[in-house]
Amino acid sequence: LDKLPGANVISGELVIPDISQLLRRLLNADFPVELLTDTRDGFDFRQDFTKNMFDVVGKVLQEEISKNNKRRDEISIDLTKNKKINDLLKKINNYYKDLELTSIEGLNPGKTPPSDGLRFARPTISISKGKSYDLKIYINSTQISSDDVINVTCESNNFFDLDKHIISYNDDNVLDSGLVVRGLVIKSLDLTNDPIVITASCRDYETRVFVSVIEEKIIYPKYGLEFIPSKRTVKPGINIKSKLYFDTDKYEIGTKVQISLIYDNELVPEEFIEELLITEMISDNIGIKSIEVGIISEEQNVVITATCKGYSVESKIMVREKGDENKGNSGFLNQIELQFLPDMFWQTSIRESKGILYINGAHVVNKHIMGDLGQEDRSKPRFNTSQYKYLYELISIESSKKIVRELYKKGQIEELDPDVFFDRIQEHKSKIYSDIIE
C-alpha cells in the first residue's frame, strides 16, 4: 500500500495475534498449503489464504490512511463525473470481463486420479466466441511422473488458440491421492461448423476432447448446478431474475428443483418447484433456468436457494439505492481521482480493493505535460485534447499493469520472466488504448 495517497505519512505496527501458529497448522495439515514463495522472501499472492489475509489487513490499513487524509488539506477531483472518463471506465471493465477465465472442471472432480493415466475434465465442450476457458486435465502421478512431458496437439484451425502445447508438473502439484490437476487455456476466436479435436498424450497414455465454438454465452456450473452471478446488487423497482445454470450430464431434463425465496421482511420463506426444460438448453449439455423474484420496491436482501438431488446452491440479491457512497465497491476499475501530492514520488497508483485509480497532478512529469490542473472545477472537470490524450495513456498503462497482476494471482500467467510481464502489459495497454479512442 506504499503508493496509496497519504500512506507516506502513516507509520506504526500492526500485530496479527497467533499468526505463526496458524501458518504452522496450515503447513502441517493433511493437505498442506505452501504459503511462502519458492525463494522464501514473502507470501505467495496466488494462495487463497494470502489473498484473504491481505484483503482483511489491507482494509484496516486503508481505513487508517483514509481517516488521516480527511484531516489533511488536499485537492481531490473525481474524474468519474466527466462523461468521457466514465465511458472509458465502462470500456476497460468490459475488456477485463472478456479476459476472465471460465473454469471447465469435471462434474465430480474429487481427489481420485484417473485410472487411465490422464483425462480431460470432459469428453466434449462448447465454448463462447471471444471468451477464454481453463479446461482442466487430470493426471495420475503414479503412471505419469513429473519427469514426463504431456504433448497437446490440435489440427490447425482459425476457431481457437491454445496457451500451450506442452503440459508438465512438479512434485508440489501432487495431492496425497496422487492426483495432479493442470489447466489448458483455450481462447475462442470464431464459430465452428464441426467440433475440433484436441489430443493430450504421453507415452502410451492419451485423452481427447471435442471442442465447439458457439454464439451463446457458456458457463460451466460447478458440480453441475450454480447461480451465476451468486451475489449482486440491484436497484429497487425493477423486475429481478436470477440465472440458474445446470448441466444435464448430472441433472437430466425433467429433474425437479426445489426453490426457496427468503426476504428480510418475511418470516416464512416462499417455496415452489421448478422443472429443468429442454427449451432452456443453450448447448448440448448446459442450460439456464430463469428464477423470477419479482419487483421489490424497498431496500432489503433476498436469498434464493435451489436444491436438486440433495445438493443446494444460493444466490444473494441486495436491493439498494446506489449513491455516490457505493463508488468503487465492485468491478475492476470504478473510479479515477486526480490528486495533488507534491511530496509523493508516484505518478499514478491503484487502490486494489476499491478499484480506484489515483493520478498525481503534482508529479513533475504529469505537471510538465498536463500543466497546472489545481484550479480545475472539481464538480465538472474538463480537459483539452492533449490533456485527454495523456490521461488516456496513464489510464491505459495502469489498467494493463493491474490486469497482469490479477492474471498472475489467478494463475493465468505462470512465467516469472520479467520480459513476459512487460510484454503482457504492453499488449493489454495497446488493446485498451485502441478501445478507448474508437
Solvent accessible surface area in square Angstrom, and as a share of the most:
residue,aa,sasa,rsa
1,L,94,0.47
2,D,121,0.63
3,K,83,0.35
4,L,9,0.04
5,P,4,0.03
6,G,0,0.00
7,A,17,0.13
8,N,73,0.37
9,V,74,0.43
10,I,67,0.34
11,S,111,0.72
12,G,80,0.77
13,E,157,0.71
14,L,85,0.42
15,V,105,0.60
16,I,66,0.34
17,P,105,0.66
18,D,97,0.50
19,I,48,0.25
20,S,54,0.35
21,Q,97,0.43
22,L,60,0.30
23,L,44,0.22
24,R,142,0.52
25,R,153,0.56
26,L,45,0.22
27,L,104,0.52
28,N,118,0.61
29,A,46,0.36
30,D,119,0.62
31,F,96,0.40
32,P,79,0.50
33,V,46,0.26
34,E,60,0.27
35,L,10,0.05
36,L,70,0.35
37,T,36,0.21
38,D,119,0.62
39,T,107,0.62
40,R,139,0.51
41,D,116,0.60
42,G,31,0.29
43,F,51,0.21
44,D,20,0.10
45,F,88,0.37
46,R,89,0.32
47,Q,55,0.25
48,D,99,0.51
49,F,43,0.18
50,T,0,0.00
51,K,71,0.30
52,N,94,0.48
53,M,28,0.13
54,F,91,0.38
55,D,63,0.33
56,V,96,0.55
57,V,34,0.19
58,G,9,0.09
59,K,115,0.49
60,V,70,0.40
61,L,68,0.34
62,Q,8,0.03
63,E,88,0.40
64,E,82,0.37
65,I,10,0.05
66,S,30,0.19
67,K,93,0.39
68,N,29,0.15
69,N,29,0.15
70,K,173,0.73
71,R,179,0.65
72,R,69,0.25
73,D,153,0.79
74,E,43,0.19
75,I,62,0.31
76,S,35,0.23
77,I,0,0.00
78,D,21,0.11
79,L,0,0.00
80,T,19,0.11
81,K,117,0.49
82,N,14,0.07
83,K,154,0.65
84,K,115,0.49
85,I,0,0.00
86,N,51,0.26
87,D,51,0.26
88,L,5,0.03
89,L,6,0.03
90,K,119,0.50
91,K,74,0.31
92,I,2,0.01
93,N,37,0.19
94,N,84,0.43
95,Y,29,0.11
96,Y,20,0.08
97,K,120,0.51
98,D,65,0.34
99,L,35,0.17
100,E,75,0.34
101,L,42,0.21
102,T,30,0.17
103,S,44,0.28
104,I,0,0.00
105,E,53,0.24
106,G,11,0.11
107,L,34,0.17
108,N,110,0.56
109,P,34,0.21
110,G,55,0.53
111,K,106,0.45
112,T,110,0.64
113,P,26,0.16
114,P,7,0.05
115,S,95,0.61
116,D,74,0.38
117,G,0,0.00
118,L,1,0.01
119,R,109,0.40
120,F,3,0.01
121,A,16,0.13
122,R,13,0.05
123,P,98,0.62
124,T,68,0.40
125,I,5,0.03
126,S,10,0.07
127,I,0,0.00
128,S,4,0.03
129,K,88,0.37
130,G,31,0.30
131,K,53,0.23
132,S,12,0.08
133,Y,1,0.00
134,D,22,0.11
135,L,0,0.00
136,K,39,0.17
137,I,0,0.00
138,Y,23,0.09
139,I,0,0.00
140,N,14,0.07
141,S,25,0.16
142,T,113,0.66
143,Q,53,0.24
144,I,1,0.00
145,S,50,0.32
146,S,37,0.24
147,D,134,0.69
148,D,31,0.16
149,V,70,0.40
150,I,1,0.01
151,N,71,0.37
152,V,3,0.02
153,T,79,0.46
154,C,34,0.20
155,E,103,0.46
156,S,120,0.77
157,N,36,0.18
158,N,127,0.65
159,F,52,0.21
160,F,7,0.03
161,D,74,0.38
162,L,27,0.13
163,D,77,0.40
164,K,52,0.22
165,H,106,0.47
166,I,102,0.52
167,I,4,0.02
168,S,52,0.33
169,Y,17,0.06
170,N,83,0.43
171,D,107,0.55
172,D,110,0.57
173,N,47,0.24
174,V,48,0.27
175,L,68,0.34
176,D,107,0.55
177,S,51,0.33
178,G,8,0.08
179,L,1,0.01
180,V,0,0.00
181,V,60,0.34
182,R,55,0.20
183,G,18,0.17
184,L,0,0.00
185,V,28,0.16
186,I,0,0.00
187,K,76,0.32
188,S,0,0.00
189,L,75,0.38
190,D,66,0.34
191,L,68,0.34
192,T,22,0.13
193,N,144,0.74
194,D,102,0.53
195,P,71,0.45
196,I,15,0.08
197,V,35,0.20
198,I,0,0.00
199,T,25,0.15
200,A,0,0.00
201,S,30,0.20
202,C,6,0.03
203,R,156,0.57
204,D,143,0.74
205,Y,50,0.19
206,E,108,0.48
207,T,16,0.09
208,R,124,0.45
209,V,0,0.00
210,F,73,0.30
211,V,0,0.00
212,S,25,0.16
213,V,2,0.01
214,I,40,0.20
215,E,120,0.54
216,E,82,0.37
217,K,118,0.50
218,I,2,0.01
219,I,26,0.13
220,Y,12,0.04
221,P,4,0.02
222,K,110,0.47
223,Y,84,0.32
224,G,0,0.00
225,L,1,0.00
226,E,53,0.24
227,F,2,0.01
228,I,35,0.18
229,P,74,0.46
230,S,61,0.39
231,K,125,0.53
232,R,62,0.23
233,T,51,0.30
234,V,16,0.09
235,K,109,0.46
236,P,23,0.14
237,G,46,0.44
238,I,83,0.42
239,N,73,0.37
240,I,3,0.01
241,K,101,0.43
242,S,3,0.02
243,K,108,0.46
244,L,0,0.00
245,Y,5,0.02
246,F,0,0.00
247,D,0,0.00
248,T,28,0.17
249,D,90,0.47
250,K,60,0.26
251,Y,2,0.01
252,E,93,0.42
253,I,68,0.34
254,G,30,0.29
255,T,17,0.10
256,K,118,0.50
257,V,0,0.00
258,Q,65,0.29
259,I,0,0.00
260,S,16,0.11
261,L,2,0.01
262,I,83,0.42
263,Y,26,0.10
264,D,93,0.48
265,N,95,0.49
266,E,85,0.38
267,L,184,0.92
268,V,116,0.67
269,P,50,0.32
270,E,82,0.37
271,E,107,0.48
272,F,60,0.25
273,I,97,0.49
274,E,52,0.23
275,E,66,0.30
276,L,0,0.00
277,L,77,0.38
278,I,120,0.61
279,T,120,0.70
280,E,32,0.14
281,M,41,0.18
282,I,42,0.21
283,S,19,0.13
284,D,133,0.69
285,N,16,0.08
286,I,0,0.00
287,G,0,0.00
288,I,35,0.18
289,K,6,0.03
290,S,65,0.42
291,I,1,0.00
292,E,95,0.42
293,V,19,0.11
294,G,19,0.18
295,I,121,0.61
296,I,13,0.06
297,S,94,0.61
298,E,90,0.40
299,E,91,0.41
300,Q,17,0.07
301,N,35,0.18
302,V,0,0.00
303,V,37,0.21
304,I,0,0.00
305,T,27,0.16
306,A,0,0.00
307,T,43,0.25
308,C,1,0.01
309,K,129,0.55
310,G,75,0.72
311,Y,72,0.27
312,S,57,0.37
313,V,18,0.10
314,E,107,0.48
315,S,0,0.00
316,K,78,0.33
317,I,0,0.00
318,M,37,0.16
319,V,0,0.00
320,R,75,0.28
321,E,107,0.48
322,K,108,0.46
323,G,33,0.32
324,D,107,0.55
325,E,134,0.60
326,N,53,0.27
327,K,60,0.25
328,G,4,0.03
329,N,82,0.42
330,S,84,0.54
331,G,66,0.64
332,F,15,0.06
333,L,0,0.00
334,N,33,0.17
335,Q,16,0.07
336,I,0,0.00
337,E,29,0.13
338,L,0,0.00
339,Q,10,0.05
340,F,30,0.12
341,L,6,0.03
342,P,110,0.69
343,D,90,0.47
344,M,14,0.06
345,F,151,0.63
346,W,5,0.02
347,Q,57,0.25
348,T,10,0.06
349,S,2,0.01
350,I,21,0.11
351,R,37,0.13
352,E,64,0.29
353,S,54,0.35
354,K,69,0.29
355,G,2,0.02
356,I,14,0.07
357,L,0,0.00
358,Y,16,0.06
359,I,0,0.00
360,N,0,0.00
361,G,3,0.03
362,A,25,0.19
363,H,27,0.12
364,V,114,0.66
365,V,61,0.35
366,N,0,0.00
367,K,102,0.43
368,H,159,0.71
369,I,91,0.46
370,M,8,0.03
371,G,31,0.29
372,D,103,0.53
373,L,7,0.03
374,G,14,0.13
375,Q,165,0.73
376,E,45,0.20
377,D,80,0.41
378,R,128,0.47
379,S,70,0.45
380,K,129,0.55
381,P,3,0.02
382,R,167,0.61
383,F,21,0.09
384,N,83,0.43
385,T,95,0.55
386,S,75,0.48
387,Q,24,0.11
388,Y,24,0.09
389,K,121,0.51
390,Y,27,0.10
391,L,0,0.00
392,Y,31,0.12
393,E,65,0.29
394,L,11,0.06
395,I,0,0.00
396,S,0,0.00
397,I,47,0.24
398,E,10,0.04
399,S,0,0.00
400,S,0,0.00
401,K,57,0.24
402,K,8,0.03
403,I,0,0.00
404,V,4,0.02
405,R,89,0.32
406,E,35,0.16
407,L,11,0.05
408,Y,46,0.17
409,K,51,0.22
410,K,98,0.41
411,G,32,0.31
412,Q,40,0.18
413,I,1,0.00
414,E,91,0.41
415,E,77,0.34
416,L,128,0.64
417,D,70,0.36
418,P,82,0.51
419,D,89,0.46
420,V,36,0.21
421,F,42,0.18
422,F,130,0.54
423,D,96,0.50
424,R,73,0.27
425,I,30,0.15
426,Q,100,0.45
427,E,75,0.34
428,H,10,0.05
429,K,34,0.14
430,S,56,0.36
431,K,98,0.42
432,I,1,0.01
433,Y,56,0.21
434,S,58,0.37
435,D,48,0.25
436,I,17,0.09
437,I,106,0.54
438,E,166,0.74
